[in-house]
Amino acid sequence: MSNLRTIKIDDQLIEVDPNMTLLQACEQAGIEVPRFCYHERLSIAGNCRMCLVEVVGGPPKPAASCAMQVRDLRPGPEGAPSEIRTNSPMVRKAREGVMEFLLINHPLDCPICDQGGECDLQDQAMAYGVDFGRYREPKRANEDLDLGPLVETHMTRCISCTRCVRFTTEVAGIEQMGQTGRGEDSEITSYLGLTLDSNLQGNIIDLCPVGALVNKPYAFTARPWELRKTESIDVMDALGSSIRIDTKGREVMRILPRNHDGVNEEWISDKTRFVWDGLRRQRLDKPYLRENGRLRPASWSEALEAAASAMKGRRVAGLVGDLAPVEAAFALKQLVEGLGGSVECRTDGARLPAGNRAGYVGTAMIEEIDSARRILLIGTNPRVEAPVLNARIRKAWAHGAQIALLGEAADLTYDYDHLGSDRDALAKLLDDDLTNTAGTPGIVIIGQGALREADGAAVLGHAMRICELGDCKLLVLHTAAARVGSMDVGAVTEGGLNAAIEGAEVIYSLGADEVEIAPRVEGGPFVIYQGSHGDRGAHRADLILPAACYTEESGLFVNTEGRPQLAMRANFAPGEAKENWAILRALSAELGLTQPWNSLAELRRALIDAVPHLAQIDAVPANAWQPVEPGQLGRASFRNAVRDFYLTNPIARSSPLMAELSAMAAARRAPALAAE
């Protein structure tokens, strides 16, 4: 028997879930209801009153559709369906009144407000308001807040929707914003006037329906209609959040989230949102060749000739960095292996099993965290390794999930059982009887910090054994956007990083900035660095080939759950820098090993022929379970993979804003000094 209930909305009969709110029922019927405070991913506040509708046969006043459920409607005469009207004279008059109240104290800042052109208040005032005002008294003014270097406040524009308060409390997990006072004295404020301590705080900019909270680094730089908008994928962590890149001319002006229920919902981390200033600094815009210990500019023909001369007849090793697209990793593998060399992408030393996708990706999907009742974290701090994923874990915890942690204790914004921090605790857990939890949805999330020691494969084997005994799914949480895709194309060497570079006379680094390579004066190899920024890899390089970064070329990435995703080019690389695949194609011709593709489309066809599941964009392939042997564990304690959230890659390290945020985070972690 169906539990759906038939109701009538504006003369339209529909069947809806009785647990729905009236606003959700109206949306299902395709009817737009204005709102300011309501947001589908936050709790219901019901304080803006803009979503008023008329309930026929109900109280003689409009009802807040966001706060009233369908189950609470009275049936019509003789059992007829309940009726709702969203455009009656009563509703129109009520909305005009609410809009007038909202605008009474709102300043006429539209010409100088960064929200102009994409402001909910502007749009709804036009659609539902009146074209005159009757208020002649002095307007109220509030003091602006200092929330830090990311969010700029103009609190006189605030309409007290409390979206920011609910987001920081419910999603970000920090209780640092609230509302004080009553009536016209009410205002949004921060706890003790402190800056926000969250790496998700930038999302309150998107949530604010007016111009009270705006993007501080972006302030007064562009209007929305001046920007070219490109849908792409974030590479600041391995989650693969859906983003929109807004550009003006050749410059990235801002980065915003896109909706993707299966990955990031509609949130992004602060590093994703604000790292764009790093795209403008320390860029490699021309080739460089080291002579007499100093780098000098060179032409492309000279640089490619020097690279080919260095590689011919010598043992070559290729390293794939954390931000390389799959096409570039595949092209490097074809080139280096064609020279008899080896390629390695596990530059952090993680013992990920080559060829075993269930071992280096897992079997769980990110969205399955929502329904999990048991979550075990091993050797990871998701709050800094994948903040948006951590928000999803927090949501599961808020809905009753039990969470346990094996590893370094940390503030994850939710309660958990700390089972220990070393391998002994993992072995003890495996000795426990886990069969009594079978049938309850569970996920084991293992981080890269657990896999970097010599016994990393044994740790992974123990985690997979726990999954088998406890009837759980496995999710391997990566920290590099390029890792899974590079593993998929086979950019790995038996024995890992040390085996790949041992005895190498030439190392071709595809943006591998996190690897320490011995200097030439100490007998180190000749290093060819292909990358976008003058970071660690470029400082060690003997030859630099300038490449595009993730906003400047189209490319495939595979996120931590194994989902192939397509990033699109939003702007062009500076100076003489070229796309990664094009550099490798030109170098192959210089070496006499011309690769059989002349365009990115041809390269992708060859890539998909070799790895067919990469053709399934935005789909998560099922991975056959191949357990890893739970071998002998060592004695070391688990160490998290990320120590500084804000400085994990060359783009972030080139960002002055990320450097400021890193310093602020370090100051908060420092022990307080006693007063003298």
Stockholm file with secondary structure:
# STOCKHOLM 1.0

chainA/1-676         MSNLRTIKIDDQLIEVDPNMTLLQACEQAGIEVPRFCYHERLSIAGNCRMCLVEVVGGPPKPAASCAMQVRDLRPGPEGAPSEIRTNSPMVRKAREGVMEFLLINHPLDCPICDQGGECDLQDQAMAYGVDFGRYREPKRANEDLDLGPLVETHMTRCISCTRCVRFTTEVAGIEQMGQTGRGEDSEITSYLGLTLDSNLQGNIIDLCPVGALVNKPYAFTARPWELRKTESIDVMDALGSSIRIDTKGREVMRILPRNHDGVNEEWISDKTRFVWDGLRRQRLDKPYLRENGRLRPASWSEALEAAASAMKGRRVAGLVGDLAPVEAAFALKQLVEGLGGSVECRTDGARLPAGNRAGYVGTAMIEEIDSARRILLIGTNPRVEAPVLNARIRKAWAHGAQIALLGEAADLTYDYDHLGSDRDALAKLLDDDLTNTAGTPGIVIIGQGALREADGAAVLGHAMRICELGDCKLLVLHTAAARVGSMDVGAVTEGGLNAAIEGAEVIYSLGADEVEIAPRVEGGPFVIYQGSHGDRGAHRADLILPAACYTEESGLFVNTEGRPQLAMRANFAPGEAKENWAILRALSAELGLTQPWNSLAELRRALIDAVPHLAQIDAVPANAWQPVEPGQLGRASFRNAVRDFYLTNPIARSSPLMAELSAMAAARRAPALAAE
#=GR chainA/1-676 SS CCCCEEEEETTEEEEECTTSBHHHHHHHTTCCCCCSSCCTTSCCCCCSCTTEEEEETSCSSCEETTTCBGGGCCCCGGGCCEEEESSSHHHHHHHHHHHHHHHHSCCCCGGGCTTTTSCHHHHHHHHHSCSCCCCCSCCCCCCCCBCCSSEEECGGGCCCCCHHHHIIIIISCCCCEEEESSGGGCEEEEGGGCCCCCTTTTHHHHHCSSSSEEETTTTTSCCGGGCEEEEEECCSSTTCCEEEEEEETTEEEEEEECCBTTTTBTCCCHHHHHGGGGGSSSBCCSCEEEETTEEEECCHHHHHHHHHHHHTTSCEEEEECTTCCHHHHHHHHHHHHHTTCEEECCTTCCCCCTTCHHHHTBSCCGGGGTTCSEEEEESCCHHHHCHHHHHHHHHHHHTTCEEEEESSCCCCSSCCEEEESBHHHHHHHHHSCCGGGTTSCEEEEEEGGGTSSTTHHHHHHHHHHHHHHHTCEEEEECSCTTHHHHHHTTCCCTTHHHHHHTTCSEEEEESCTTCCCCCGGGTCCEEEEEESBSSHHHHHCSEEEEBCCTTSSCEEEECTTSCEEEECCCSCCSTTCBCHHHHHHHHHHHTTCCCSCSSHHHHHHHHHHHSGGGGSTTCCCCCCCCCCCCCCCCSCBCCCSCSCTTCSSHHHHTCHHHHHHHHHHHHHHSCCCCCC
#=GC SS_cons         CCCCEEEEETTEEEEECTTSBHHHHHHHTTCCCCCSSCCTTSCCCCCSCTTEEEEETSCSSCEETTTCBGGGCCCCGGGCCEEEESSSHHHHHHHHHHHHHHHHSCCCCGGGCTTTTSCHHHHHHHHHSCSCCCCCSCCCCCCCCBCCSSEEECGGGCCCCCHHHHIIIIISCCCCEEEESSGGGCEEEEGGGCCCCCTTTTHHHHHCSSSSEEETTTTTSCCGGGCEEEEEECCSSTTCCEEEEEEETTEEEEEEECCBTTTTBTCCCHHHHHGGGGGSSSBCCSCEEEETTEEEECCHHHHHHHHHHHHTTSCEEEEECTTCCHHHHHHHHHHHHHTTCEEECCTTCCCCCTTCHHHHTBSCCGGGGTTCSEEEEESCCHHHHCHHHHHHHHHHHHTTCEEEEESSCCCCSSCCEEEESBHHHHHHHHHSCCGGGTTSCEEEEEEGGGTSSTTHHHHHHHHHHHHHHHTCEEEEECSCTTHHHHHHTTCCCTTHHHHHHTTCSEEEEESCTTCCCCCGGGTCCEEEEEESBSSHHHHHCSEEEEBCCTTSSCEEEECTTSCEEEECCCSCCSTTCBCHHHHHHHHHHHTTCCCSCSSHHHHHHHHHHHSGGGGSTTCCCCCCCCCCCCCCCCSCBCCCSCSCTTCSSHHHHTCHHHHHHHHHHHHHHSCCCCCC
//
